Amino acid sequence: MPIDLPPGHFFLPGPTEVHPDVLAAQTRPMIGHRGRDIQELLAHLQVGLKQVFSTEQPVIISTSSATGLMEAAVRNGVAGGRVLSLVNGSFSSRFSEISLACGHDTEVWAVDWGQFHDPAELDERLGEGGFDAVTISHSETSTGALQDLEAIASVTRRHEGVMLLIDSVTGVAGTEVRTDDWDLDFVLTGSQKALALPPGLAFAVASSAMLSRSSQATNKGYYFDLLPIMKSLEAHQTPSTPAISLLFALQTQLDRILAEGVEQRWARHTAMRDATIEWVEATRAEGIEVDVYAAEGHRSPTVTCISLPEGVSGPDVVAEMRKRGWVIGGGYSRLKETTIRIGHMGDHQPEKLAELLQALGEVLR
């Protein structure tokens, strides 16, 4: 049964806790999805979204999950060549599965879960030729591993015609993403992660090279064809009916994000990651065999996956925390029994995270 939690006690790695003002914005009366009202709203939203993505390009707003825009990425970003799919966890694996489901010749480059991909090796692999695109999960939500996106993008740029397709679902708005400066081809996120919105929207930025590739791609389907999406965006419209209530919530949340400052938001998330790592190290020093699952130096500011002592069950720890009035994430997929995850993202503050970690320590002791 659902439980009512005090504010600041919901630390899932998605969906994240949503501020009451943002929830309340969804109760505003409907407006038409064609005409001046929606055009004015969408134009206003572009101002904030461009700052969140660090871009001067239009930001796509999709009434879908982020998985929908992952499919859009491979449907529009591949035109006959192979896809190199970088896999280091469950959601990067999903990207490869989407590519295969869309009929693309897909080469999976897998490293151990929680690890990262070496840009120098990427350069070698792309040098073999024949690739149209690279897929990558910037912040792997299943493990808390963070890829060096700037370095990966720099390598990809050396190989003409290779699109870099980026799932930054737990990256954007929680860690540094500089779309224009890093020359990213297609970077996407979802509403229910570091943006701290209700689920149901996804966002992306497509480079001019990506749009050129889309014009060459075939079998793109209908809903996720980027060309009509971008044409509508130019007129501050959407090709199909948008989730208007969620757009009202987005408007309110963007105002809140910009009041904090995008770079300040990145810094707050980094501080929460560092505090969680310090807690893990201190707890281990007490003799409790916990550890951060992701590789050192490649740990996401938005989600930390924690390995548990032998014989301690992840679902049991999650259940005990819930009894104490805290919601955290269980381990994902193959890590269900042996790990837990803390989603320190969105509007969470370091002070409340410290309370959660204290309660977690009591459970583990």
C-alpha positions, 0 to 999 in steps of 0.5 A: 500500500502507498504511504504518505511521506514527509517532504524530502523522504522519497529518494528513488532514482526515478521517479523523483519527488515533485515539489507541491507547487509543480504538482499544483500547476497541473490543475490549471484549466486546459488550453487549446493545443493549437493557437496562440496560447500553446505557442506562447507557452512553448516559446516560454518553455524553450528559454528555460530548456535551452539553459538546462541543456546549455544550448542555443538550439531548439529543445524537443518536447516529447509526450513520451517516456525517454525510451521513446526518444531513445528509439527516435535516436536510432530511427533518425540517426542511422542510414544504412551503417552499423551502430556501435552500442556502448554497454555498461549496465541495464539501460545502455543495454536497452539502447542496444536492444532498441537499435536491434529492434529497429533493424539496425546492424548493431555491434555491442561493446560491453564492459563490466557493469559499473565500469566505463568506456575508454575513449582511446579504444573508442577511437580505435573501434570507430577507425575500423569504419562502417559505423553510422552511430554510437549509442551511450548512456551518460549516467547509467541509472542501474549502476550509478556509473558516469561516462566521460561524455566530453571525451567520448564526444571529442573522439566521435567528432574525429570520425566523419558521419558518426552520430553520437546518440546519448541517453542522459536520462539521469544526467541532464539537470543533475550533472554537467552537460554542455550540448553546444560546447561538446558538439553533441548530436542527440542528447535526451532526458526524461521529466521524472529524473533530475528535472524533478517533474512527474513522468510523461515528458521527454526532451532532446536536442538534435544537431544539424548533422543529426537532422541531415542524417534524419533526412537520409534515414528510412523506416523512421515510422511516424511519431518519432520522425524528427523532421516534422517534430522540428518543423512544428517546433519552429512554429512553437507547436507540436505535431500531435497533442501534447500533455498540456498539464505536464507542460504547466508543471514544466513551466513552474519547475523551469522557473524554480530551476533557473532561480537556483541556477543550472550550474548551482544545481550541478554543484548541489548534485555533486555535493550529494554524491560526494557526501554519499561516497564519504558515508560509504567509506566511513561505514566501511571503516566501521567494519560494515562491508558496503561499497560504491558499485561504480568505478572510482572517478566515474560516479554519477552525481545523481544516483549511487548504487551501493553494494551490500555486505554478503548475506544482506538482502537488498529488498530487505534493506529497502523494506526496513528503510520504508518502515522508517519512512524513507523510500530508496531504490532497490538494486536493478536487474541482476543487482537486485539482491546485492545492492541498493540505489539512492537517487540523490537528484532533483530538488533534494537537499544535502541536509535531508540526504544526511538524515537518510544516510543516518537511518540507512546506517541504523538499518545496516547495523 
